[in-house]
């Protein structure tokens, strides 16, 4: 600290001809206790203190006495750049301060010196207290951090660790004061490498440690510089990602389970078989990404339902779901339906032009149904549209950007069509990123009756009816091969409900192909031991009544299915000890 930093700058002066009255006025106005006295050339010739003025008045001076009669003429002058420690032992009560040009720039009295020093001490004490407070808060923040934190100095010695470090380290060993090389921790080599990189480059470094049992640690080393920009410390944080990864996996599992539950609640997605459960799980798994999916299976197995399930469980669920059937649209119209056209493109075209299905699906999902029937000349344009996510309308010169997901479905063997040069190989591989094959209904017998009941409920609700299937009809449904799959089942159920004159639908109302199967394949009871006829009859009746009650949950409904009166079934159930609800 230099004198000019603590002196009273640009002090007010008195001319030697001014009086004590003028001096009093100056002291009262400026609240100083001394003033330099100057001559006509503004040269300092003396100094007058309040104490000397009071002393002169006591000796007989009056307010009219001029200051040159009572001023002190012995002056102590020092340079304003003099260091503070060079004047600490000075005996003079006041000093006149000059600059390099020998001009008066300030005054320094002992009282000023004491006040300045006291103020500096108080300021230093305040700054020290503030620094201690900030340091304490910083330590509290470091201690509260969930990440393990190590502070290492420029010599490689550990200065500080927080509580979380011991948790990450897996032991109570305190490394404070020890070299970083002696740390007993799984990722010690990565910590040392991070520290050394920071010391060399002075930049933040990142690293990751992966151990057994999904253990994963993220390591960040950060430099700390002092006010002179010297690197003095390295702060290393260790974040344990193991629990986070486990929570992420758990969240993904719960999300998948939630999607599965939602899928089962979809009105059109009815299944009990493990084969269909596998298909639905595949659809849900792929719904979270934008990969193209090729859904294959015989006609009527429910390819469109699976496509809708993918869309409804995807991030695009709020966007449109557009379906175009390549086999249902004439070849000469398919291009305009798919890509759209500009006005005036051809005779009979809409005057304003028309967007194609791909444009209408923007932001959502496009299902290319029966994609195996798409003409070869259109397959090239479709491949480009999928890869570039842009199309040209017929007659258009500027491309239209797309943001769509492509799903495709077919009942044909595309690999065979590729070999026969009837389907482009490059388009096949572009569509077949994720294949999903739906098994036919005959390969998932356990889905037949739930689907039949679903369609029965829908038709009953639509036509305000209350029709039921007899037990024999249900059995025939399970034994039939259903070449038309779910579509055939749905159509048959609607026909039976409409054409049946009774509330219960019996086998004689089924098509002839069912009856032939029924007559040639009578119901059989497996006999594995010899019992009396009455006991055998009771066993068969008991199993049959339990099966029907389990299926229809009501004695009255079960009686209709079994073809017996409600009271007869009630009596038999009581006699056989069967519990029931009605």
Secondary structure per residue as TSV (DSSP state, phi and psi in degrees):
chain	resnum	aa	ss	phi	psi
A	1	X	-	360.0	137.0
A	2	X	B	-105.7	162.8
A	3	X	G	-59.1	-39.5
A	4	X	G	-64.4	-14.7
A	5	X	G	-83.9	-15.3
A	6	X	T	-123.5	-4.1
A	7	X	S	-76.9	165.6
A	8	X	E	-83.5	112.0
A	9	X	E	-79.7	148.4
A	10	X	S	43.7	64.3
A	11	X	-	-68.3	148.9
A	12	X	-	-73.1	141.4
A	13	X	-	-115.7	164.5
A	14	X	E	-119.9	139.0
A	15	X	E	-76.5	145.7
A	16	X	T	-61.8	-16.4
A	17	X	T	-89.2	-8.5
A	18	X	-	-73.7	162.3
A	19	X	B	-101.9	174.7
A	20	X	H	-60.8	-34.5
A	21	X	H	-60.2	-42.6
A	22	X	H	-62.7	-38.5
A	23	X	H	-65.1	-41.8
A	24	X	H	-61.1	-42.9
A	25	X	H	-61.5	-42.5
A	26	X	H	-64.2	-44.7
A	27	X	H	-63.4	-41.2
A	28	X	H	-67.0	-34.0
A	29	X	H	-76.3	-41.0
A	30	X	H	-100.8	-12.7
A	31	X	-	56.9	38.2
A	32	X	-	-105.4	167.9
A	33	X	S	-113.2	9.2
A	34	X	E	-159.5	160.9
A	35	X	E	-148.7	134.1
A	36	X	E	-67.7	145.9
A	37	X	E	-108.6	128.8
A	38	X	E	-119.8	158.8
A	39	X	-	-96.8	-165.3
A	40	X	T	-65.6	-23.0
A	41	X	T	-94.3	11.3
A	42	X	-	63.7	27.0
A	43	X	-	-94.4	135.5
A	44	X	E	-70.0	123.5
A	45	X	E	-117.2	-6.2
A	46	X	E	-177.3	-173.9
A	47	X	E	-147.5	141.2
A	48	X	E	-123.3	121.7
A	49	X	E	-100.6	160.2
A	50	X	H	-60.3	-39.7
A	51	X	H	-63.0	-43.3
A	52	X	H	-67.3	-35.7
A	53	X	H	-64.9	-45.3
A	54	X	H	-63.4	-37.8
A	55	X	H	-62.8	-40.7
A	56	X	H	-67.7	-39.0
A	57	X	H	-63.9	-39.2
A	58	X	H	-64.2	-29.8
A	59	X	T	-83.9	-4.2
A	60	X	T	121.5	-2.3
A	61	X	-	-67.7	153.3
A	62	X	-	-116.8	175.8
A	63	X	T	-64.8	-18.8
A	64	X	T	-88.1	-6.9
A	65	X	S	-65.8	133.7
A	66	X	B	-76.6	151.9
A	67	X	G	-70.7	-22.3
A	68	X	G	-68.7	-15.5
A	69	X	G	-83.0	-20.0
A	70	X	T	-123.0	-4.1
A	71	X	-	-71.9	159.7
A	72	X	B	-87.8	132.2
A	73	X	-	-102.6	-13.0
A	74	X	-	-85.5	115.3
A	75	X	-	-113.7	144.4
A	76	X	-	-114.2	116.3
A	77	X	E	-116.0	135.2
A	78	X	E	-136.3	160.8
A	79	X	E	-77.8	144.9
A	80	X	T	-67.0	-17.3
A	81	X	T	-93.0	7.7
A	82	X	-	-64.5	137.0
A	83	X	B	-69.5	147.0
A	84	X	G	-60.1	-40.6
A	85	X	G	-68.8	-14.7
A	86	X	G	-80.2	-13.8
A	87	X	T	-115.0	2.1
A	88	X	T	-60.3	-33.9
A	89	X	T	-97.1	12.6
A	90	X	-	-66.9	139.1
A	91	X	-	-89.0	-17.7
A	92	X	-	-69.6	146.3
A	93	X	S	-78.3	-23.5
A	94	X	E	-148.9	152.2
A	95	X	E	-133.5	141.1
A	96	X	E	-94.9	133.0
A	97	X	E	-109.5	126.8
A	98	X	E	-118.1	154.6
A	99	X	-	-94.1	-169.8
A	100	X	T	-67.3	-20.1
A	101	X	T	-94.3	12.6
A	102	X	S	59.3	38.2
A	103	X	-	-110.2	143.3
A	104	X	E	-67.2	124.6
A	105	X	E	-121.0	-13.7
A	106	X	E	-175.7	171.7
A	107	X	E	-130.7	141.3
A	108	X	E	-130.6	116.8
A	109	X	E	-104.2	165.0
A	110	X	H	-63.1	-37.1
A	111	X	H	-64.5	-42.7
A	112	X	H	-59.7	-41.2
A	113	X	H	-62.6	-43.6
A	114	X	H	-64.7	-44.7
A	115	X	H	-62.1	-42.2
A	116	X	H	-64.7	-45.3
A	117	X	H	-63.5	-43.0
A	118	X	H	-63.0	-42.3
A	119	X	H	-63.0	-40.2
A	120	X	H	-64.8	-40.6
A	121	X	H	-64.3	-43.7
A	122	X	H	-63.4	-40.3
A	123	X	H	-64.6	-42.6
A	124	X	H	-63.8	-39.8
A	125	X	H	-65.0	-40.4
A	126	X	H	-64.6	-44.2
A	127	X	H	-63.1	-39.0
A	128	X	H	-64.1	-43.7
A	129	X	H	-63.3	-41.4
A	130	X	H	-65.3	-40.6
A	131	X	H	-63.4	-40.9
A	132	X	H	-63.4	-39.9
A	133	X	H	-64.5	-46.5
A	134	X	H	-62.9	-41.4
A	135	X	H	-62.0	-40.3
A	136	X	H	-65.7	-42.7
A	137	X	H	-63.7	-40.5
A	138	X	H	-62.5	-42.5
A	139	X	H	-64.1	-38.2
A	140	X	H	-64.1	-41.7
A	141	X	H	-63.4	-44.3
A	142	X	H	-62.8	-42.4
A	143	X	H	-66.0	-34.8
A	144	X	H	-77.6	-13.7
A	145	X	-	-65.4	137.7
A	146	X	S	-73.0	-25.7
A	147	X	S	-75.4	145.6
A	148	X	E	-73.1	131.5
A	149	X	E	-125.5	133.7
A	150	X	E	-125.6	131.9
A	151	X	E	-109.4	121.5
A	152	X	E	-120.4	134.8
A	153	X	E	-82.3	-179.1
A	154	X	T	-69.3	-13.5
A	155	X	T	-91.5	-0.5
A	156	X	S	85.9	14.7
A	157	X	B	-97.6	137.2
A	158	X	E	-73.1	121.4
A	159	X	E	-96.4	-29.9
A	160	X	E	-161.0	144.0
A	161	X	E	-136.3	154.6
A	162	X	-	-101.0	176.3
A	163	X	H	-63.5	-36.8
A	164	X	H	-64.0	-24.7
A	165	X	H	-60.4	-40.6
A	166	X	H	-65.5	-34.8
A	167	X	H	-65.9	-44.6
A	168	X	H	-68.0	-39.1
A	169	X	H	-67.7	-32.3
A	170	X	T	82.4	16.3
A	171	X	S	-152.9	168.6
A	172	X	-	-95.2	6.0
A	173	X	-	-65.5	124.8
A	174	X	-	-94.1	116.0
A	175	X	-	-89.8	3.6
A	176	X	T	-58.3	129.0
A	177	X	T	93.1	-14.7
A	178	X	S	-94.0	155.8
A	179	X	B	-65.1	150.2
A	180	X	G	-62.2	-26.4
A	181	X	G	-64.8	-18.8
A	182	X	G	-96.1	7.7
A	183	X	-	-62.4	134.6
A	184	X	-	-100.5	81.5
A	185	X	S	-146.5	152.3
A	186	X	T	-53.8	-44.7
A	187	X	T	-98.3	31.7
A	188	X	H	-54.9	-44.5
A	189	X	H	-62.3	-37.6
A	190	X	H	-70.0	-35.5
A	191	X	H	-64.3	-45.2
A	192	X	H	-62.8	-43.9
A	193	X	H	-62.6	-42.8
A	194	X	H	-62.5	-42.8
A	195	X	H	-61.2	-46.4
A	196	X	H	-66.0	-38.3
A	197	X	H	-62.4	-43.5
A	198	X	H	-64.4	-42.1
A	199	X	H	-63.9	-30.6
A	200	X	H	-83.9	-46.3
A	201	X	H	-98.1	-21.5
A	202	X	-	68.5	22.7
A	203	X	S	-123.5	157.4
A	204	X	-	-66.0	137.4
A	205	X	E	-123.5	151.8
A	206	X	E	-126.0	145.9
A	207	X	E	-151.5	166.5
A	208	X	E	-141.0	136.1
A	209	X	E	-114.5	131.3
A	210	X	E	-123.3	121.9
A	211	X	-	-116.9	-157.0
A	212	X	S	-80.1	163.9
A	213	X	T	54.5	41.7
A	214	X	T	65.0	14.6
A	215	X	-	-65.9	126.9
A	216	X	E	-144.4	129.4
A	217	X	E	-124.1	135.7
A	218	X	E	-103.4	126.2
A	219	X	E	-117.0	124.8
A	220	X	E	-124.5	125.4
A	221	X	E	-113.1	126.0
A	222	X	E	-124.8	137.8
A	223	X	E	-81.9	148.8
A	224	X	E	-122.1	124.6
A	225	X	E	-109.0	151.3
A	226	X	-	-89.1	-173.8
A	227	X	T	-67.3	-18.1
A	228	X	T	-95.9	9.7
A	229	X	-	68.6	27.1
A	230	X	-	-91.3	138.3
A	231	X	E	-75.9	114.0
A	232	X	E	-111.7	-23.5
A	233	X	E	-148.2	160.2
A	234	X	E	-128.6	125.1
A	235	X	E	-101.4	122.3
A	236	X	E	-113.2	124.4
A	237	X	E	-109.5	141.0
A	238	X	E	-121.3	110.6
A	239	X	E	-101.8	123.4
A	240	X	E	-83.1	109.2
A	241	X	-	-92.5	-0.7
A	242	X	H	-58.9	-53.2
A	243	X	H	-63.6	-38.3
A	244	X	H	-62.6	-42.0
A	245	X	H	-65.1	-40.3
A	246	X	H	-64.2	-40.8
A	247	X	H	-64.8	-37.0
A	248	X	H	-64.1	-45.3
A	249	X	H	-62.9	-40.9
A	250	X	H	-64.4	-41.4
A	251	X	H	-63.3	-41.6
A	252	X	H	-64.2	-38.4
A	253	X	H	-66.4	-44.3
A	254	X	H	-63.4	-38.8
A	255	X	H	-62.7	-41.5
A	256	X	H	-66.7	-40.9
A	257	X	H	-64.3	-38.7
A	258	X	H	-64.6	-41.4
A	259	X	H	-62.2	-39.2
A	260	X	H	-63.6	-42.1
A	261	X	H	-64.2	-42.7
A	262	X	H	-64.0	-38.9
A	263	X	H	-63.1	-40.2
A	264	X	H	-67.2	-24.9
A	265	X	H	-83.0	-10.2
A	266	X	S	-63.3	133.3
A	267	X	T	-61.1	-35.2
A	268	X	T	-95.4	-0.2
A	269	X	-	-106.6	91.9
A	270	X	-	-115.1	121.5
A	271	X	-	-160.8	150.1
A	272	X	-	-125.8	-20.9
A	273	X	S	-74.4	152.5
A	274	X	H	-69.1	-29.6
A	275	X	H	-63.5	-44.2
A	276	X	H	-74.3	-31.6
A	277	X	H	-61.9	-38.2
A	278	X	H	-64.2	-42.0
A	279	X	H	-62.5	-45.9
A	280	X	H	-63.7	-41.1
A	281	X	H	-62.4	-39.5
A	282	X	H	-63.4	-42.0
A	283	X	H	-63.7	-41.9
A	284	X	H	-68.5	-37.7
A	285	X	H	-65.0	-37.7
A	286	X	H	-86.4	-9.0
A	287	X	H	-67.9	-25.7
A	288	X	T	-78.7	-7.5
A	289	X	S	-121.3	172.9
A	290	X	-	-102.2	15.4
A	291	X	-	-61.1	147.5
A	292	X	-	-72.2	143.9
A	293	X	E	-126.3	133.1
A	294	X	E	-109.1	114.1
A	295	X	E	-100.1	120.2
A	296	X	E	-119.6	160.3
A	297	X	-	154.9	163.7
A	298	X	S	-61.4	163.5
A	299	X	T	-61.8	132.1
A	300	X	T	86.9	9.8
A	301	X	S	-83.7	-12.4
A	302	X	-	106.9	35.2
A	303	X	H	-65.5	-38.9
A	304	X	H	-65.2	-37.6
A	305	X	H	-62.9	-42.8
A	306	X	H	-65.8	-39.2
A	307	X	H	-61.5	-43.3
A	308	X	H	-65.3	-35.7
A	309	X	H	-62.1	-43.3
A	310	X	H	-60.6	-47.0
A	311	X	H	-63.5	-46.3
A	312	X	H	-68.4	-19.2
A	313	X	T	-106.7	13.0
A	314	X	S	-102.9	166.9
A	315	X	T	-61.3	-14.0
A	316	X	T	-94.0	11.5
A	317	X	T	-56.3	-31.5
A	318	X	T	-79.7	-11.5
A	319	X	S	-86.3	177.4
A	320	X	-	-73.1	151.2
A	321	X	E	-116.2	109.4
A	322	X	E	-112.4	134.6
A	323	X	E	-121.7	132.9
A	324	X	E	-129.9	129.8
A	325	X	E	-98.8	109.5
A	326	X	T	-65.0	-26.7
A	327	X	T	-87.9	-11.2
A	328	X	T	-98.8	-6.3
A	329	X	S	-113.4	131.7
A	330	X	-	-55.1	146.0
A	331	X	H	-58.1	-37.9
A	332	X	H	-73.0	-12.9
A	333	X	H	-106.5	-14.7
A	334	X	H	-63.2	-39.3
A	335	X	H	-62.5	-46.6
A	336	X	H	-67.5	-33.6
A	337	X	H	-68.4	-34.9
A	338	X	H	-81.7	-45.3
A	339	X	H	-104.9	-14.5
A	340	X	E	80.7	176.6
A	341	X	E	-150.2	157.4
A	342	X	-	-87.2	160.7
A	343	X	T	-64.2	143.6
A	344	X	T	74.7	15.2
A	345	X	S	-71.6	-34.6
A	346	X	S	-157.0	165.9
A	347	X	T	-63.3	131.1
A	348	X	T	87.9	1.1
A	349	X	-	-74.0	152.8
A	350	X	-	-58.3	135.8
A	351	X	T	-62.3	-30.2
A	352	X	T	-93.8	1.0
A	353	X	-	81.4	177.2
A	354	X	E	-152.7	132.3
A	355	X	E	-74.1	146.2
A	356	X	-	-85.6	175.6
A	357	X	H	-60.6	-33.7
A	358	X	H	-66.8	-38.8
A	359	X	H	-67.3	-40.9
A	360	X	H	-65.0	-25.3
A	361	X	T	-85.9	1.9
A	362	X	T	-55.5	130.4
A	363	X	T	85.2	-2.5
A	364	X	S	-135.4	-137.4
A	365	X	E	-128.4	138.3
A	366	X	E	-114.0	124.2
A	367	X	E	-100.9	117.0
A	368	X	E	-92.2	92.8
A	369	X	E	-80.6	145.2
A	370	X	T	50.8	47.4
A	371	X	G	-64.2	-20.1
A	372	X	G	-67.1	-15.8
A	373	X	G	-93.0	3.6
A	374	X	S	-72.2	133.3
A	375	X	-	-61.1	148.2
A	376	X	H	-59.5	-38.9
A	377	X	H	-65.7	-26.8
A	378	X	H	-84.8	-21.7
A	379	X	H	-62.6	-33.9
A	380	X	H	-63.4	-48.0
A	381	X	H	-65.6	-37.8
A	382	X	H	-64.4	-42.9
A	383	X	H	-59.7	-45.2
A	384	X	H	-64.0	-40.7
A	385	X	H	-63.0	-39.8
A	386	X	H	-68.2	-43.7
A	387	X	H	-72.9	-40.5
A	388	X	H	-92.1	-12.9
A	389	X	T	54.0	43.6
A	390	X	E	-155.4	154.0
A	391	X	E	-136.2	162.3
A	392	X	-	-114.6	124.4
A	393	X	-	-64.8	155.6
A	394	X	B	-61.4	125.3
A	395	X	T	84.4	-1.1
A	396	X	-	-91.8	151.7
A	397	X	S	-109.1	-22.8
A	398	X	S	-107.9	139.0
A	399	X	-	-73.4	151.7
A	400	X	E	-108.2	120.2
A	401	X	E	-71.2	142.9
A	402	X	-	-121.7	156.0
A	403	X	-	-141.0	78.5
A	404	X	-	-131.2	158.3
A	405	X	E	-108.3	137.2
A	406	X	E	-104.0	123.7
A	407	X	E	-117.1	143.6
A	408	X	E	-133.6	154.3
A	409	X	E	-141.7	145.8
A	410	X	E	-159.9	152.5
A	411	X	S	-104.0	9.0
A	412	X	S	-102.4	160.6
A	413	X	-	-87.6	97.0
A	414	X	H	-66.9	-31.9
A	415	X	H	-63.4	-39.4
A	416	X	H	-66.2	-40.5
A	417	X	H	-64.6	-35.4
A	418	X	H	-62.8	-44.5
A	419	X	H	-64.1	-32.7
A	420	X	T	-85.4	5.9
A	421	X	T	62.3	27.5
A	422	X	S	-103.0	-4.3
A	423	X	S	-146.7	135.4
A	424	X	-	-67.2	133.3
A	425	X	H	-66.0	-42.2
A	426	X	H	-65.0	-37.8
A	427	X	H	-68.6	-38.5
A	428	X	H	-57.9	-48.6
A	429	X	H	-67.9	-29.2
A	430	X	H	-71.2	-34.8
A	431	X	H	-82.6	-27.2
A	432	X	-	-95.6	35.3
A	433	X	S	-62.7	-48.1
A	434	X	E	-124.4	105.8
A	435	X	E	-87.0	137.4
A	436	X	E	-128.7	119.8
A	437	X	E	-107.8	126.7
A	438	X	-	-97.0	122.5
A	439	X	-	-70.8	152.2
A	440	X	-	-68.5	162.2
A	441	X	G	-63.3	-31.2
A	442	X	G	-67.4	-19.7
A	443	X	G	-93.5	1.4
A	444	X	-	-139.6	69.3
A	445	X	T	-56.9	-33.6
A	446	X	H	-68.4	-10.7
A	447	X	H	-89.1	-14.1
A	448	X	H	-64.2	-54.8
A	449	X	H	-66.6	-42.7
A	450	X	H	-57.2	-40.1
A	451	X	H	-67.4	-41.9
A	452	X	H	-61.1	-43.8
A	453	X	H	-64.6	-38.6
A	454	X	H	-60.6	-48.4
A	455	X	H	-67.1	-36.6
A	456	X	H	-61.4	-45.5
A	457	X	H	-61.6	-41.5
A	458	X	H	-64.7	-44.8
A	459	X	H	-68.2	-41.7
A	460	X	H	-58.6	-42.3
A	461	X	H	-67.9	-39.7
A	462	X	H	-66.6	-40.5
A	463	X	H	-104.6	11.2
A	464	X	T	56.9	49.0
A	465	X	-	-120.5	171.6
A	466	X	-	-137.2	66.3
A	467	X	-	-93.1	153.8
A	468	X	E	-135.5	157.5
A	469	X	E	-96.2	136.7
A	470	X	-	-73.2	164.7
A	471	X	H	-60.9	-39.2
A	472	X	H	-64.6	-37.8
A	473	X	H	-64.2	-43.6
A	474	X	H	-60.7	-40.7
A	475	X	H	-64.9	-41.4
A	476	X	H	-66.1	-37.2
A	477	X	H	-58.2	-42.9
A	478	X	H	-69.7	-27.9
A	479	X	H	-89.0	-17.2
A	480	X	S	-75.5	150.0
A	481	X	-	-84.4	-18.9
A	482	X	-	51.0	67.2
A	483	X	T	-61.9	-27.7
A	484	X	T	-90.6	3.0
A	485	X	H	59.0	-143.0
A	486	X	H	-65.2	-35.1
A	487	X	H	-62.3	-41.8
A	488	X	H	-63.7	-41.7
A	489	X	H	-62.8	-46.3
A	490	X	H	-61.4	-43.7
A	491	X	H	-66.9	-38.9
A	492	X	H	-65.8	-42.6
A	493	X	H	-59.8	-44.1
A	494	X	H	-63.2	-42.0
A	495	X	H	-63.4	-43.6
A	496	X	H	-63.4	-41.8
A	497	X	H	-63.8	-42.6
A	498	X	H	-70.6	-42.5
A	499	X	H	-85.8	-18.9
A	500	X	-	-72.4	130.8
A	501	X	S	-86.4	-19.8
A	502	X	S	-104.0	164.5
A	503	X	S	-71.0	-31.0
A	504	X	E	-98.9	131.5
A	505	X	E	-95.3	120.9
A	506	X	-	-107.3	167.8
A	507	X	G	-58.0	-30.3
A	508	X	G	-67.8	-10.8
A	509	X	G	-93.1	-5.2
A	510	X	S	-77.9	159.4
A	511	X	-	-59.3	160.2
A	512	X	H	-58.7	-36.0
A	513	X	H	-62.1	-30.4
A	514	X	H	-71.4	-39.9
A	515	X	H	-68.9	-36.6
A	516	X	H	-61.0	-44.2
A	517	X	H	-64.0	-37.5
A	518	X	H	-66.6	-43.6
A	519	X	H	-71.6	-33.2
A	520	X	H	-84.8	-14.2
A	521	X	S	-129.8	73.1
A	522	X	-	-65.5	154.7
A	523	X	-	-65.4	137.0
A	524	X	-	-121.2	147.3
A	525	X	-	-109.4	125.5
A	526	X	-	-78.2	125.6
A	527	X	-	-109.1	115.5
A	528	X	-	-112.1	-0.5
A	529	X	S	-159.7	159.7
A	530	X	-	-92.8	125.1
A	531	X	-	-134.4	160.9
A	532	X	-	-58.5	151.1
A	533	X	H	-59.4	-41.4
A	534	X	H	-62.6	-43.0
A	535	X	H	-65.5	-39.9
A	536	X	H	-62.8	-42.7
A	537	X	H	-62.0	-42.1
A	538	X	H	-64.3	-39.6
A	539	X	H	-63.6	-46.8
A	540	X	H	-63.8	-46.3
A	541	X	H	-61.9	-41.8
A	542	X	H	-60.8	-49.7
A	543	X	H	-63.4	-40.1
A	544	X	H	-67.1	-43.5
A	545	X	H	-65.8	-42.7
A	546	X	H	-61.5	-43.3
A	547	X	H	-61.9	-45.3
A	548	X	H	-68.7	-40.1
A	549	X	H	-64.3	-38.6
A	550	X	H	-63.8	-35.4
A	551	X	H	-77.9	-41.3
A	552	X	H	-108.8	-9.1
A	553	X	-	60.3	19.2
A	554	X	-	-155.7	134.0
A	555	X	H	-62.4	-42.6
A	556	X	H	-61.6	-46.5
A	557	X	H	-68.2	-39.3
A	558	X	H	-63.8	-37.3
A	559	X	H	-62.2	-40.6
A	560	X	H	-64.0	-41.8
A	561	X	H	-66.1	-41.1
A	562	X	H	-81.7	-9.0
A	563	X	T	76.7	28.0
A	564	X	S	-126.8	160.2
A	565	X	-	-68.4	154.8
A	566	X	H	-58.4	-42.3
A	567	X	H	-66.8	-35.6
A	568	X	H	-65.3	-45.9
A	569	X	H	-64.6	-38.0
A	570	X	H	-61.6	-44.7
A	571	X	H	-64.4	-43.2
A	572	X	H	-65.6	-39.9
A	573	X	H	-63.5	-42.0
A	574	X	H	-65.6	-41.2
A	575	X	H	-65.3	-36.3
A	576	X	T	-88.8	-1.0
A	577	X	T	70.9	35.2
A	578	X	-	-95.6	127.7
A	579	X	-	-78.3	148.9
A	580	X	-	-155.0	165.5
A	581	X	-	-128.6	146.4
A	582	X	-	-139.2	360.0
